[in-house]
Amino acid sequence: MKLSQPDKEALIMYLKNEVDREERFRTDEFGRIRLTQEMKDAALKAGRDFENGKCFSEADFKERFAKWL
């Protein structure tokens, strides 16, 4: 398959994102869900938002993390 370099890079990025989605709920040897980088980033941002006094109710939590719950 003859692809240009930008097309190859775009394809690699697309495949990487698909792999991240597929691996979203991998577990460790104890059965605990291993966080993806996206999950870690979201948790860190949520912590910073909470520290800055933004409201973080149970409803806010469920809305923010709905795609993983």
N, C-alpha and C positions, 0 to 999 in steps of 0.2 A: 504494500500500500504506500503510495507516494503522498506524504503530507508535508506541508510547509512547517517550518520550525514553530511559528505561532500556533498553528493547528495542533501540533504535537503537544505543546505546552498546555493548551486549552483542554485537550483530551486527558492529559495526565491529571490536571486539576479536577476535572469532572470525575474521573475514576477514583481519585483520592477522597473526594466528598462522598461518593457512593460507598466506599469502604468504611468511612467513618460512620455512616448511617447504619450499615450492616453490623458493625461492631459496637453499636451503642450500648448493648446490655451484656457485654462479656463479663464473666465473673472470675474471681480469684479462686485459689485452692480451698477457701472456706465458704464459697458460695456467695460472697459479697459482690455487688455490682462494682466493676471497675469504671471509674469516671473517664470519659473522653476529655480531650483538651477543651472542647466546647462546653462541656458540663463544668469543668473546673473554672473556666473563665466566667461563666454565668454565676457560679457560687461566689467567687471573689467579688464580682460586681455587686451582687446582692448584699454581701457583707459591708462593702463600702457605702452603699446606699443606706443601709440600716444605721451605720455609724454617723452618717451625715444627717440623721434625723428624719429621713423619709419614712412615711408610714409603711409598715410591713406586717399587715394582718395575715391571717390564714388565707383569706380570699386573694390577697396580693400574691402570696406564695404559690397558691394553686394556679393562678393566671400565668405567673412568670415561668413556672416549671411544668406546665401542663403537658408539654410534649414528651416529658420523661416520666410522668406519673402514670 
